[in-house]
Amino acid sequence: MNPLRLGHLNNVLLIGRLVADPELRYTQKGAPVCDFRIACSRRYKNRETGEWQEDTLFINIVAWRRQAELAN
């Protein structure tokens, strides 16, 4: 039996804090779209100074159809 190959499918897990309330809207054809933004932070120790620093990355996310309704 051939193993299942999903060469064009990406799976990403993002864990962070919600920056603002999700915004649900609908396209002209009625498909739901949800926009929201999360903040992911990481702490690391600066090698030169030895002090702890925090880096924050803000990620814009767009969900479509059923995922949009669930995200809202």
PyMOL commands that set and color helices and strands:
alter all, ss='L'
color gray80, all
select helices_A, chain A and resi 65-71
alter helices_A, ss='H'
color red, helices_A
select strands_A, chain A and resi 17-18+23-26+32-45+52-64
alter strands_A, ss='S'
color yellow, strands_A
deselect
rebuild
show_as cartoon
